[in-house]
């Protein structure tokens, strides 16, 4: 690891300038004329740091207890195939079932609340619904996007539907007799844990579309509309809920053998700075970046830094902006291969940036990141990871210009001050 050295001294006047230059766009120039003695004149200058970029698979991210659950299959000419499945537990709505109650379930209505989609809603989504029979899930455990279902399964049905975002909900009927018979045991209505021991969880496994395009539906399982309704005793109903006490896991699979040559090459080639870098939600792809010239970085850090921005330009000659994530996030990857939020984010998440701009760009304000490198708190040659903020709950994707692009290289733009 290369050790950076020097001491950064920022006079109090520059602190004031940091605020003013954040608020307005002033051309680098001589500042302070008429306000300070000539010897104290402050000269602002612009500089930049080149960045090495590479595209990496982001295949294992924590996806439990997220705001949305995804179901569907989508084939893209560039990104290949994405399959989204999910697992959820049900919980009791009440325990007011008497010990001597006789329950004969006729059917179940599984109601899911829509919250969006990705792809073509005119295409059908097909899936198999299973009851997981053996696995006990734990809310205190972490479950990842590449979770493998290692359990005996009871198939409850095969379903097909076309997403209708204009409608609030969709209903699937369960009539499997073995599944319905479980609910005749009135002792399991006394306690959630007893109920979960009997029912375990439901697994929505998508059937890959295998065709061009397709669709992935977004469901809000925490909506009051999402639930399973038991119809029993010829007219009675009982609701089973999905809430914050329910383990919920998004499960994603990607097949990049169907992806464009450029993306397959980018994934395979980690050694060279890339002209294009790629970002894909649903635990797909992320961009990793690191400052190339640490000697120049050290020279810059010897000056006062008024502004430092990572400026990311969307490769509009590669994709339509309609598929791009609304917001990106940027984190530091430490020596333990764990993510850390940058100090800039901790100080002000709103000023940190990452939102999609109408001019086709994303910007991150990272002066404190550079100062953390100077102070030895972070290492300059540890990668930063750039990915969609909602990479666990959406299927969006996009291309950005990488550090090796001739006309629009990804860079860190800096305004420094000197005397």
N, C-alpha and C positions, 0 to 999 in steps of 0.2 A: 504494500500500500504506500503511495507517495505521501509524505508528510509535508504539509504546507506550513510556511512560517512567515511571520511578520506581525506587526502590531497595528491594529486599526484604531486611529484616534479621530473621532468625529466631533468637531467643535459644536457648541450649542446652536450656533446660527444655522448649521447644516440640518440639525434636527427640525428647525422651522421650515427650511427649504424642502425637506422630505414631505412635509404636509402640503406645502403649496404646490409642489410639482406633481403630487398625486392628484390634485384637484384640477389642474389645468395643463394644457399642452403648450409649453414654452420652448422655443428653439434653444438648443445649447448655445451659450454665449457668455460674455463677461457679465457677471452679476455683482451688484453692490456699488456701482459707480454713483457717486454723490451721497452714498450712505456710509461708506467706510473709507478709511485712508487708502491711498493708492497701493500701499504695500499689502493691504489685507484684501485686495480685490479677489473675488472668487470666480474661477473659470470653470464653467460646466462643459463637459464633453461627452459625446456618445461613443460607445464601444459595443462590442458583441463577443460572445463566446460560441464557438462552434460546438455542436452536439452530435455524438454518435448515437444512432438509433437502430433498433432491431425489433422484429415482431416475434412474440413468444406466445405459445399456447397457455391459456389461463384455465387449465382443465379441472382444478380442484379448489373451489371457493366455498365458504360456508354459506349454505342456502336454507338453513332452518329458520322457522318463525319469521318469514319475510311478509311484506305487506300484500304481495300478490303471488298467486300460483299459476304456472303456465302449463298449457296443454296444447300440443299440436306438432306438426311436422312441416318443414319448409325447405325447399331446395332452391339454392341461388346459383346462378351461373358463375359467380366469382367466389363465394364463400362455401360452396358445397352444401351439404345437408345438415340441418339442425333439428334435433328431436327433443321435445320437452314433455316430461311426465312429472307427476307429483304424488306424494303420500300425505294423507291427513288422518288424524284421529278424530273421533267424535266423542262428545261428553254429554252427560245427562242434563236435561233442562230442569228437572226437579226430582225429588226423591219421594214424592207423595203417592207411591204405589203400594197398596196394602199387601201384606204377606199372603193373604188368601185370594188375591186377585187372579182370575183366569185370563190369560192373554193368548189370543190366537191371531198372530199377525197375518194379514191378507197380502200386503205388499208394502214396499218402501218407495217414497218419492224423494229422490236426491236433488235438491235445489241448489244451484250455484249462481252467484251474482256476477254478471259481466263487469269488467273494468277496462276493456280495450282489447286490441288485437294487433297482430303484425302479419301482413301478407294479404292474400286475396280471400275475402270473406265469401266468395262464390264457390270456393272449393270446400269439400267435406273434410272434417277432422274425424278420424276413426281411432277408437281406443278400446282396450280391454279393461274391465273393472274387476279387481281382485280383492278378496279379504286376505290380509296377512294373518296367518294362523299361529306363528311361533315367536316372532320377534317382539320383545318388550321395549318400547321406546321410552326415553327419559328426557324430560324438558331441560335438565341440567347438562345434557350432552350436546356436542356440536356435530352436526351432520353436513356433509359436503355434496357438491353438485355431481360428483362421480360415485355417489352412494350405490352399493350393490345390494339388491334384495336377496338375502340368504335365508329364505324361509319357505316352508310349504305354503302354497297359495290355493285359495278356492276361487275359481273364476265365477263371477256373478253375472257376466254378460259381455257382449260385444256391442258397441254403440257407434253411431255415425251421426254427425250434425254439422250444419253450416253455421258459423258464428253470426249472431244478429246483434251487433252493438247497439242498435236502436232500442232493443228490448232490455229490460232490467235483469232478467233471469232466464235460465234454461233448466228444464226438469228431465231427469232420467229415472225410469221406473225399474226397481229391482224386484224380481219375483222368484228368485232362487229359493226353493223350499228348505234346503239345508241351512241357508243363512237365516231365513225367517224363523226357523224353529229355535234358534239361539235365544230369541227374544221372548220365548214363552216362560223362561226361568225368571220368575218375579223377584228372586233374591238379589239379582244383579242391579236392580234399580235403587238399592239402598245406599250405594256408595260408588263414586266415580272410579276408584281403583278396582273394585270388584267388576264393574262394567268393562273397564279397559282390559282386564285379565281375560274376559270372555270374548270380546270383539276385536281387540288389538288395534287394527288400522285398516284403512282402505287405500288401495294402490291403483292410480289411474295411469295405465301404461299405454302410451301412444303407439299406434301402428304406423311405421314410417310410410310416408306418402310415395316415395320412389318416383315422383313425377316433378315436372318443373313447377316452381313456385309452391303453392300450398298456403297454410295459414297456422298461426299460433294464437290461441285465445288466452286472454288474461282474466283470471277470476279473483275476486275479492272474497276469500273464505271467511273473513272476519265481519263481513256485512251481516246485519241482522236478518237479511233475506236468505243467506246461505245456511242450510241445515238439511237434516234427513228427517222426513216425516213418516212415522209408522202408522199405517192404516190397520186397525185391528177390530175384532169383535163386531164386524159389520156396521161400521159407522163411527167408531171412536178413533182419535188420533193422539199421537204423542210425538213431541219434537226432540230430536237429538241435535245438539248444537256443535258448532265449530267456533272456538274462541281462543283466547290467549293461553288457556290451559291445554290446548291441543298441540301436539307435535305436528309440524307441517314442514315438508322437505321438498324443494324443487330439485329435479334430477334432469341433467342435460347431457346429450350426446352429440358429438360433431363428427362428420365424415368428410375429411379434407381431401380424400382421393378424388372427390367430385369437384374440387375447387379449381379456380383458374391457375394456370401455370405460375403467374406472378406471385400468388399467395402461397402456393406450395413451395416455391423457391425461397420466399421470405422466411417461412417457418423452418425450412431445412438449413438455411444459411445464416448462422448466428455470428460469423466472424467478420463480415464486411458491413460497413456503414451503408444503410439502405436509402435508396432514392424515394421509395414510398414505404410508409409504415401503416399498419392496419389495426383497427379496434373493432371488436365484436362483443356484444353483450351475450347473456346466457352462458357465462363462463366459457367464452370462445377464445378471443385473441386480445392481447394487450401489447402496448408499445413500451419497451424499456429504453431508457436513455441515460447517458452519462456525459459529463463535460470532457471534451477531447484534449484541450490544451491546458493542463493544470499549471504550467509555468506562466501563461498569460493570465490565468485566473489569479495567481498569487500577486502578480504585478497590479492587477486591477484592485485587489483587496487592500493594497497599500494606500489607496486613495479613499476619499469619502464616497460612499455609494448612496446616491439619491433615489435611484430607481433600478430595479432589476426585474425584468419580465420575460417569462418563457412564452414566446409567441408561436402559436401553432396555426398553420394555414391548411384549410381543408383542400384536398386534391380534387377540385371541382371538375377536372378533366377525367376523373376516374369513376365517381359515383354521383348519383342524385342526392342533393342535400336533404331530401325528404326522409331518407333512411338513417340519418345521423343522430347520435345521442344528443339529447337536449343539454346535458352537462357532463363534463369529464371530471375526474379527480386525479390527483397526483400525490403519491406517497413515496417514502424512502424505504428501501429494502436493506435491513441491517445484516450483520454478519451471521445472525442466527436464521436468516432467510425469512424474517418476519417483517410485516409492514409497520412503519411508524408514520404518524402524521407529522408534517413539517411544522416548524414553529410558526411560520406565516399563517398557516391554517388555524393553529391553536389561538393565536392572538386575535385574528379576525377572520372567521370563515367567509363572511360576506365580501370582504376586500380581497381575499385570496384568489377568487375568480374561478374560471373553469366553465362558465356559461357559454352557450353557443351565441355568437354575435352575428348580426344580420349581414356583415361583410364577409362571412364565410370563414370565421376564425374562432379560436379559443385563446384566452390569455390568462396566465397565472402570475401573480405578484410574489416574487421569491427572494427579496433582499435578505431576509433573516436566515434563509437557507444558506446563502453564501457566507454570511457572518458565522453561522454554525460550523461551516467548514474551516474557516479561519481560526476559530476558537478550539478546534479539535474535537468538537462534539459529534461531528459527522465526517465521514470519509468521502473525499471527492470522487474516488473511483468505485464507490458503491452505486448501483443503478437506482434510478427513480423509475417507478412504474406508473404508467398512464393508462387508465381504462375508464369505461363508462361508469358514471356514478350509480346508475341503476342496473349494473351488469348482472344482478341476480334476479331481476324482476322484469326484464324486457328482452327483446330479440334484435334491437337495432344494431347497425354496423356502419363503418365508414373508413375512408382512407385519408391519410394526411401526408403532407410532404415531409420526407425524412431528412436527416442531416446531410445526406449526400446529394440532394436535389440541386441542380445547377442554378435554377432561377429563384426558387423559394425554399432555401434550406431552413430547417428547424434550428432556431438559434435562441440564445438568451441575450436580449437587448438591455444594455446598461447605460445609465447616465451617472457619470462620476463628477466629482468636484475637486479642484486643485487650487492652489494659492500662488 
